Amino acid sequence: MLVSSFCTWSARADTMTLLILIQLEKSVDAAAAVGKVKSISLGNCLVATAVSLGSDQIIARIQCDDLLKDAGSKALADIGRLENVKQATTFSVSKP
């Protein structure tokens, strides 16, 4: 049990979690936009969750490999380039 717990911790120690607020154009279908966010390829990052806060905002939790320089910044830029995204802002960064 101790070995499995240690392995899980050491694997998680090299990650970081970003919370990103995504602001959408007013005329966009929020459910479709959430689907696009969940399916985007972010290199060494993974979209853990994405939920709509209303008709024009999404919160996404992104988990990135912290060993790679600027992985979180690249993920934020990639999300900002999605169609109908007005702005993407990181408002929380945490490490286990």
Backbone as numpy.savetxt, mean C-alpha at the origin, in Angstrom:
# Nx Ny Nz CAx CAy CAz Cx Cy Cz
8.31 -24.70 18.72 7.49 -23.50 18.72 8.35 -22.25 18.72
9.38 -22.24 19.53 10.26 -21.08 19.59 10.93 -20.81 18.25
11.36 -21.88 17.56 12.02 -21.71 16.27 11.06 -21.11 15.25
9.83 -21.60 15.19 8.88 -21.05 14.22 8.55 -19.60 14.54
8.44 -19.25 15.80 8.18 -17.87 16.17 9.36 -16.98 15.80
10.55 -17.46 16.01 11.74 -16.69 15.67 11.82 -16.47 14.16
11.53 -17.50 13.37 11.58 -17.38 11.92 10.55 -16.37 11.42
9.37 -16.41 11.99 8.34 -15.46 11.60 8.77 -14.04 11.93
9.32 -13.84 13.11 9.77 -12.51 13.51 10.91 -12.02 12.63
11.89 -12.85 12.34 13.02 -12.41 11.54 12.59 -12.10 10.12
11.61 -12.82 9.59 11.12 -12.53 8.25 10.37 -11.19 8.24
9.64 -10.88 9.30 8.88 -9.64 9.38 9.75 -8.44 9.74
10.93 -8.68 10.31 11.77 -7.58 10.76 12.28 -6.75 9.60
12.28 -7.30 8.40 12.80 -6.58 7.24 11.68 -5.98 6.38
10.53 -5.73 6.98 9.42 -5.15 6.24 8.98 -3.85 6.89
8.24 -3.07 6.11 7.60 -1.87 6.66 6.20 -1.80 6.09
5.32 -1.17 6.81 3.93 -1.03 6.40 3.63 0.45 6.21
3.05 0.77 5.06 2.65 2.13 4.75 1.13 2.21 4.72
0.57 3.27 5.26 -0.84 3.57 5.07 -0.90 4.76 4.12
-1.63 4.59 3.04 -1.68 5.59 1.99 -3.12 6.05 1.78
-3.33 7.35 1.77 -4.63 7.94 1.44 -4.60 8.27 -0.04
-5.57 7.73 -0.77 -5.65 7.93 -2.21 -6.91 8.75 -2.49
-6.73 9.90 -3.12 -7.86 10.75 -3.48 -8.15 10.58 -4.96
-9.42 10.33 -5.28 -9.85 10.03 -6.64 -10.58 11.21 -7.26
-10.68 11.19 -8.58 -11.54 12.14 -9.28 -12.98 11.90 -8.81
-13.80 12.91 -8.80 -15.17 12.81 -8.26 -16.05 11.82 -9.03
-15.86 11.67 -10.31 -16.76 10.87 -11.13 -16.39 9.38 -11.22
-15.46 8.93 -10.40 -14.95 7.57 -10.48 -15.77 6.61 -9.62
-15.97 5.39 -10.12 -16.62 4.34 -9.34 -15.61 3.86 -8.30
-15.90 4.08 -7.02 -14.97 3.76 -5.94 -14.65 2.27 -5.88
-15.64 1.42 -6.11 -15.40 -0.03 -6.06 -14.43 -0.46 -7.15
-14.57 0.09 -8.33 -13.64 -0.23 -9.43 -12.23 0.26 -9.11
-12.15 1.45 -8.50 -10.84 2.01 -8.14 -10.16 1.16 -7.06
-10.93 0.66 -6.09 -10.37 -0.22 -5.06 -9.82 -1.48 -5.72
-10.54 -2.03 -6.68 -10.07 -3.21 -7.40 -8.76 -2.96 -8.13
-8.63 -1.77 -8.74 -7.38 -1.43 -9.43 -6.22 -1.31 -8.44
-6.48 -0.70 -7.29 -5.43 -0.55 -6.27 -4.99 -1.93 -5.77
-5.95 -2.81 -5.51 -5.61 -4.14 -5.00 -4.83 -4.97 -6.01
-5.03 -4.73 -7.29 -4.39 -5.56 -8.31 -3.10 -4.96 -8.89
-2.71 -3.77 -8.47 -1.52 -3.14 -9.03 -0.25 -3.89 -8.62
0.67 -3.98 -9.54 1.97 -4.59 -9.27 2.91 -3.49 -8.76
3.45 -3.68 -7.56 4.28 -2.66 -6.93 5.71 -3.13 -6.69
6.21 -4.04 -7.50 7.57 -4.51 -7.32 7.72 -5.29 -6.03
8.48 -4.77 -5.09 8.75 -5.45 -3.82 7.78 -5.04 -2.72
6.63 -4.53 -3.10 5.58 -4.18 -2.16 4.31 -4.93 -2.51
3.45 -5.08 -1.52 2.20 -5.80 -1.68 1.07 -4.99 -1.07
-0.03 -4.88 -1.80 -1.21 -4.22 -1.26 -1.90 -5.21 -0.32
-1.81 -4.97 0.97 -2.41 -5.88 1.95 -3.91 -5.68 2.00
-4.36 -4.43 2.05 -5.79 -4.11 2.04 -6.00 -2.77 1.35
-7.19 -2.60 0.84 -7.61 -1.31 0.28 -9.11 -1.21 0.50
-9.54 -0.11 1.09 -10.96 0.09 1.37 -11.37 1.50 0.99
-12.60 1.63 0.54 -13.15 2.91 0.16 -13.65 3.64 1.40
-13.34 4.94 1.49 -13.84 5.78 2.58 -15.04 6.60 2.13
-15.45 6.44 0.92 -16.54 7.20 0.35 -16.38 7.22 -1.15
-16.99 8.19 -1.78 -16.98 8.21 -3.24 -15.65 8.64 -3.85
-14.80 9.27 -3.06 -13.57 9.77 -3.69 -12.29 9.54 -2.88
-12.30 8.63 -1.91 -11.11 8.35 -1.12 -10.96 6.86 -0.85
-9.71 6.42 -0.87 -9.37 5.03 -0.56 -8.22 5.05 0.43
-8.25 4.14 1.38 -7.10 3.91 2.26 -6.52 2.56 1.86
-5.21 2.54 1.63 -4.52 1.29 1.28 -3.41 1.03 2.28
-3.29 -0.23 2.70 -2.17 -0.65 3.55 -1.22 -1.44 2.66
0.00 -0.94 2.54 1.01 -1.51 1.67 2.14 -2.05 2.53
2.57 -3.28 2.25 3.71 -3.86 2.96 4.87 -3.97 1.98
6.02 -3.44 2.39 7.20 -3.38 1.52 8.40 -4.05 2.16
9.28 -4.53 1.32 10.55 -5.08 1.75 11.44 -3.89 2.12
11.76 -3.76 3.38 12.51 -2.61 3.88 13.99 -2.67 3.50
14.47 -3.81 3.03 15.88 -3.91 2.66 16.20 -3.17 1.37
15.18 -2.93 0.56 15.39 -2.24 -0.71 15.18 -0.75 -0.53
16.15 0.01 -0.98 16.10 1.46 -0.82 14.92 2.03 -1.62
14.13 2.86 -0.99 13.03 3.59 -1.61 11.89 2.72 -2.13
11.70 1.50 -1.61 10.60 0.64 -2.05 9.26 1.31 -1.78
9.11 1.93 -0.63 7.85 2.60 -0.30 7.60 3.82 -1.18
8.63 4.58 -1.48 8.47 5.75 -2.34 8.07 5.35 -3.75
8.64 4.27 -4.25 8.29 3.78 -5.58 6.85 3.29 -5.60
6.42 2.60 -4.56 5.04 2.12 -4.49 4.07 3.31 -4.48
4.37 4.34 -3.72 3.53 5.53 -3.66 3.44 6.19 -5.03
4.56 6.32 -5.72 4.57 6.92 -7.05 3.76 6.09 -8.04
3.88 4.76 -7.97 3.12 3.88 -8.86 1.62 4.02 -8.63
1.19 4.11 -7.39 -0.23 4.29 -7.08 -0.71 5.65 -7.59
0.12 6.66 -7.45 -0.24 8.00 -7.92 -0.42 8.07 -9.42
0.17 7.13 -10.16 0.05 7.10 -11.61 -1.20 6.35 -12.11
-1.93 5.72 -11.21 -3.15 5.02 -11.63 -4.14 6.01 -12.23
-4.93 5.52 -13.18 -5.95 6.35 -13.81 -6.96 6.83 -12.76
-7.34 8.08 -12.86 -8.34 8.74 -12.00 -7.86 9.00 -10.57
-6.58 8.84 -10.29 -6.04 9.19 -8.97 -5.55 10.63 -9.03
-6.12 11.48 -8.16 -5.68 12.88 -8.09 -4.44 13.02 -7.24
-4.39 12.28 -6.13 -3.29 12.43 -5.18 -3.18 11.17 -4.33
-1.95 10.81 -3.99 -1.70 9.70 -3.06 -0.71 10.21 -2.02
-1.06 10.03 -0.75 -0.26 10.57 0.35 -0.02 9.50 1.40
1.25 9.29 1.76 1.57 8.39 2.86 1.35 9.13 4.16
0.54 8.56 5.06 0.32 9.23 6.33 0.78 8.39 7.53
1.29 7.19 7.27 1.83 6.38 8.35 2.83 5.40 7.79
3.96 5.27 8.47 4.97 4.27 8.14 5.33 3.56 9.45
5.25 2.23 9.44 5.59 1.50 10.66 6.42 0.28 10.32
7.21 -0.12 11.28 8.04 -1.32 11.18 7.68 -2.22 12.36
7.69 -3.54 12.12 7.33 -4.46 13.23 8.26 -4.35 14.41
